[in-house]
Amino acid sequence: MIHHPASRRSFLRATLAASTAPLLLPAHVWAASKSGSGPNGKINLGLIGIGMMNRGHLGGFLGMSDVQVVALCDVHKGRLDDGIERVHKAYAKDKASGAYKGCAAFGDFRELIARKEIDAVCIATPDFWHAIPAILAARAKKDVYCEKPLSLTIAEGRAMVNAARENNIVFQTGSQQRTEFKGYFRQAVEYVRSGRIGKVKTVRVGVGAPAKPCDLPAEPTPANVDWELWNGPSPQRAFNQILCPLDVHKHFPAWRNYKEYACGGLADMGAHHFDIAQWALGMDDSGPVEIHPPATGDTGLRFVYANGVEMFHGGPSGTTFEGELGTIYVDRKGIESTPKSILETPLGEKDFHLPAIAASHKQNWVDCIKTRAKPVADVAIGARTAQVCQLANIGYWLRRPLKWNPAQEEFLGDAEANKLRSRENRAPWNKV
C-alpha cells in the first residue's frame, strides 16, 4: 500500500518550510536522527526511483545478508507496485509462513526520507532528481548511494559534496567501473599510473552527444503517474511517455537526451568513461583548465589539463590513453595495449597499485557504511566526474573556448558561462 496519510499535504508543506535556504547555501539539519541498524544488525535501506537502474540494484541488495530493503518510492504506481512485489516475494522465502509484507511503498521521496528506521537510501531517479533527495537524505543523516552522473549542474554537485561532509555520511556514486567489469578499468588505471605508456599525452573518450532542449509533444497524463512530482524542479511541461514510460519498461528512457533533465549521452556513459580518465590521470580532486569546442558538430571537443595532457570527446567507445611509449585502450568488453608487451608485463611491487576492495560496487558502499571509510567513488569524486561532462556541455552550447579554474570551480572572465554552472529550479524546489 502507498502511504498517503490524511496529513500528507501539511507534512510536505512543513518539510519545505523547514528548508528556507536556497539549495547552494548552508541549511540546518532537516531530520537529524536515524535508527542506526535494522533487525539482526542489518542496514535498513530505502530505494528512490524504481526504473531500470534501481530494479537492478534492488536485485543485488535483496541478495545481501547485511541489508534489509524496507521501503521503495516511485511516482509511477505500476513500477512501485512491481518493486514491492519483488521485495515481498524475495523475503517470503525465508519466512516459515511463506509470506512477507514488510516493505513500505511511497509516492513521494520526502516521506521515505522522513522514516527514522531507514539508515540509507539508494537514488536512481532521472539525473535532475539526484541532488535534492541526496541533500535531504544527508541532512537526515542517512548514507547515500546515488547513480551517475551525480548531478545535473556544477552547483548541484558541489552542494551534494557539502551536504555529505557537513553531515558525515557515507556517499557512494554509482560509477561501477571502479569496482566491477572483471577489473579491466582498475588494471588500466594501475598501468597508466605506473608509467607503462610513458608520459600521457592524449586521452580519447568515446561517448554520446551533448544535451539538447526538450521538444517532445504533449500527451495525456496517465492516471497512475504523479507527473507534477516527476517534473519537479524542471520547467513546467506536459507529460510524454518518452520521458516517463507507461509501464515497467526494459529500456533506458530518453530523458537522458534533454538538457532540462540530463546532460545527454555525453554524460550518461561519459560519467563512466571520463571517470576512468580522471582516475588514471590522478585528477579525482581536480579537472581540466581549458575547454575547446569544435565550431560545429556533437563530437571533437578538447580539454586541456594544467600539465599539458589533452582529452578529447570522441573516438572508439571507452577510454584510450596515448603516451610516449604506447597506448592503452579499455572498455567494458576488455583491455588492450599497443604494443601488446605493455600489458603482458606484470606490475611489480614498486608500481602503482589500487587498494583492494569488494568486487561489488554496492558491497563496497555497504562495507564503508560499517567502517565509516570513504567508498571508492566518493561523492567528491562523482561531482568532479560529472563536472567534466557539464563543462563539455557548456562548451558545446556556447561554441567558444573557455578557461576553467578547477580549484574555484568557476570560468575565468566569462559571466555567461558562469551562469550555466547552475539553474533556477521551479518552485517550490528552489527553496530546498
N, C-alpha and C positions, 0 to 999 in steps of 0.2 A: 504494500500500500504506500502511495506517495504521501508524505507528511505535508498537509495543508491545513494547519490548525486555524481556528477562528481568528486568532490574534496575529496571523501571518503578516498582514499589512502593517500593523503597528510595530511588529518586531523588525520588519525590514526598514521602516521609517526610522526607528531608533538606531538601527545599525548604521545607516547612512548619516544620521545626525551626529553620531558619536565620532565620525571621521570628517571633521570640518576642514581639515587642511588639504591643499592640493596634493596630488599623488607624489610630487617630487620633493615635498617638504617633510621634515620630521613630524611624526604623529604619536600620540600616546598609544599604549598597548590596548588593543581592541578587546581581547578576551584572554587574559594572561595565564589562565590555568589549563592544565591538561591532566589526563589520568595517570600518565607515567608508564603504565603497562597494562596489557589486556589479560584475559584469562590464561593461566598457566605461563605467565611471563611473556606472552606474545605481544607483538606490536599491533595495536588496533589501527586499521587502515581504512581510509575513505578514498574513493576514486571519483574524480570530477571530469565528466565528459566520457561517454561510453560509445565512441566511434571505433574506427578500425584500430588505432593505436592502443587505446585503453582496453579494448577487448583482448588484444594480445597480451598486454600487461596483466590483465585480470587472470588469464590462464596461468601465467607464471607465478603470480602471488598466491593463487589458490593451491599451488603445489609446494609452497614454502612452509615448513613446520613452525617457523618462528614468526609468522604473520597471520593475523586474523582479519579478513575483509569484513567490515561491519557496516559499511554504508556506500551507496552509489548515488551519483547525481547526473541527470541529463535533462535538457529542455525538451527532448523528443521522448514521449511516453513509451513508444514502441521499443526503442533501443534501451530505455531504462528497465522496462519490464523484462526484456530478454536477458539483460545483465543480472538482474535479481534472480531470475530463474536459474541461471548458470551457477550463481553462488550457492543457492539453496540446494541444488542438485549435488554439487561437489561436496558440501559439508554434511549432507544427509547420509552419505556413505559411511561416515564414522559414528553415526548415532545408532544406538540399539533399536530405536523406534523406526529407523529408516526415513525420518522426516527432520527437516530443519527450516526454520522461518526467521532466523535471527539477523538478517541483513536489512537495514533501513533504506528506504528509497526517498530521494529528494528531487524536486524540480528546480530548486534554487540553491546554488553552491554556498550561499551565506548561511543557510540553515544547517548544512552539513558541517561547515567550519565551526559553527557555534556549539556543536556537540562536544562536551568536555571529555567524554570517554575516548574520543578519537585522538590518537597520538601523531599521526602522519597522514599526508594526502599525496595522491598521485594525480597530476593535472595533465590531461591530454585533450584539451579543447582546441578549437582553431587558434592560431597564433595570437590574434588580437585579444584573446581572452586568457592569455598566460599571466600577465603582470598582476592584474587586480586580485584574482584568487590567491596567487602566490604571496602577495604582500599581506593580504588579510590573514592568510594562514600563518605566516611568520609572526605577525602581531599576536596571534592566538597561541604562539609557542608550539606550533605543530611543524614537524620536519616535512620537507617538501621534495618530491621528485617531480620535475616539470619537463615536458617534452621540448625538443628543439624545433626551430630556432627559439631561443629563450624568450625573446621579446619582439614586439613589432617595431619599436623605436629605440634609439640610443638612450634617451632619457628613461624609458621604462626599464631597460637593462640595469642602469645604474641604481634606480630606485629599488629594484629587486635585490641587488647586492647589499645595499644599505639596510634594507629590512631584515635580511638574513643575518647580517653581522650584529645589528642592534639587538636582535632577539636570540642570538646564539643558537640558531637552528642548523641542522644538517641539511644541506640543499644540493641535490644531485640534478644536473642537466642530462637529458636523455640522449647523450652523444655516445651511443652504444659501441661505436667503432673503437673507442678507447679500451674496451674490455673484450669484446666478442669478435666474431668472424675469424676464428681459428688463429688469432694473434697476428694476422698479416700486417695490420696497421701498427701495432706495437713493434713488430720487427722492423718495419720501415723507419720508424722514429729512432729506434736504437742504432740502426746502421747509419742513418744520416747524421745523427748527433755524435756518433763515434768517428766521423770524418771519412767514412769509407768511399764517398764520392768526391772527397776533397771539399774545398770551399764551395758552398751552394751559390749558384749564380742566378738560376731561374726556377720558379715553381709554376706549374700549369694545373689549373683545377677545372675539370670538365663537368659543368653542371648547367642547369637550365637558364631561362631568361629572367630579366628583372620583372617587377610587378607593373601592372597597368591598371588604369581606373576601371571600376566595375561598370559594365554597360548592359547587364542582363535584364531582360524584360520582367515585368511584374506578373506573378502568378497567384492564384488563390492560396491563402494560408491554410494548411491542414489543421483540423481541429485538435490533433494530438501534439502540436508543436507550440511552444511559447516563443513566438517569433520575436517579440519585443525584447525578451531576455537574450535570445540568440544574438540579435544585432547589437544589443548593449551599447557600448561606448562609441561604436562606429556611426557614421552619418545615417540618418533615417532613410530606409528604402523598403520596398515591398519584398515579399518572400519570393525566392526562386529555388527550385529543388537542386540546381547545380551547386548552390551554396550549402543547402541543408537537405540531403536526400530524404525521400519519403519513407524509406524502410530501413531495415537492418542491413545496411549496404556492405558489399565486399570490395569496394574500391576506395581510393583516396579522393575525396571531393575536391572540386576545382576552385574552392575559395582561395586556395594557395596562390592562384594567378593574380589576385586583385589586391591593390595597394591599401584598400580600406581594411583588409583582413590579414594580409601577409605580405611578404617581400618577394613573391614569385618563386619559380623553380630555382632561381639563383640561390635563394636562402633555404629552400626545402632540403635539397641534397647538399647545397653549399655549406649548411650548418654542420654537416658531417665532414665533407672533404676539405673545406677551408680550416676546419678544426684540426685535422691531421697536419695540415701545412703549418699552422700556428704552433702546434705541439713540437713538430720536428725542428722548427726554426728557433725554439726557445722563446716564443713570443706570447705565452699564455697570459702574461700580465701587461701586454702592450699591443702594438699593431703597426700598420704602415703609416708613413708620414706624407705620402703623396698619392693622389688618385688621378689617373689619366684616362678618361673615357674616349672611345672612338667617336668620330663625327656622326656616324650612322650605325645602325645595327644593334643587335642584342648580345653581342659577344666581342671579346677583344679588349675589354677594359684592363688597364695595367696599374698595379700597385707598386710603390717603391718603399722599401724599408730604410731606416736610417743607416743600416750597414751596407746599403747598396743592392741587396737582393731584390729582384723584381718578381712579382707574382701576377700571372695573367688569368683572367676569367676566360676559359676556353681551352680546348684540347680534348684528348680522349677522356672518357668517363673515369673518375677517380682523381688521384693526385700524382703528379710527375715531378720528381726532383732532379734537376740538371746541375751537375757540379763539374769541377775541373777534371775529375778523374773518371767520370761516368754518370750513369743515370739510374735512378730507382723509380719504378712505377708501381703503384699499389691501388687496388680496388677490392671490392668485396669478393671477387672471384679468385684473387690471388695476388702475388707479388713477383716482380721480375726485375732484373738489372741488366745493364749493358756497361761493361762486359759481364757475362754470367758469373765470372770468378768473384765478383763483389759479394754476392750472397752465398757463394759456395764456401767462402772462408769464414769459419765461426768467429764470433766475437770473443775476445779474451777478457781476463779479469780486470784489466785496466781500461777497457772500453766502457762506453756509457750503457748502463742497464737500468730499465724502469723497475720500480718496486713491484714485487709480486702481489697480486690482488686476486679476488674471486673472479672466476671466468664469466660470471653473470653480472651484468650491469646493475640489475635490481638487487642482487645479493650484496654487491659492493656497497650500495646505499644502506641496506639493512644492517650490514656489519658495522658501518660507520655510525648509524643511529645508536648502536650499543656502545661503541667506544668513544663517540663524540669526535672522531677524527674527520678531516675533510675528505670527501669522496673523490674519485679520480676525475670527475667532471664537475667540480665545484661550481657554484653559481657565478663566481667571478670569472672563471674560465668560459662558461657558457655565454656570459654577457659580452666578453671580448670577441668570441667567435661570431655571435650574432651581429656585433658591431661591424665586423669586416663585411658581412653581407649587406648591412644597412648602408655602409659607405659606398659600396658598389652601386646600390640602387640610386642613391643620391647623385652619384656621378653620372649614371645613365639619364636620370631625369633632367639634370642641369646641362649636360653636354659641354662641360668646360673643365680644365684642370683645377684640382683643389689641393690645398695644403692642410694637413691634419696634425694636430698636437695630441698624441695618444695619452699623454700624462694628464692634460687638462680636459681631454675629450671635447675639443672644440676646433672648428675650422679657423684658419688664420685669415683675417681680413675679408670675410665673406658672410655678411648678415643673412643673405637669402639661404645659403647652405646651412648656417647655424639654426635657422628657424625650422628646418626639416629634421633636426635631431629629435623633435617631439611633435605632438599634435594635440589639438584641443579635443578632449573626449566629450561626447554628448552627455548632457545632464541626464540623470544625477551622477553619472560615473566620473565627472570632472572634479568631484569632491570626495575622493576615496583615500 
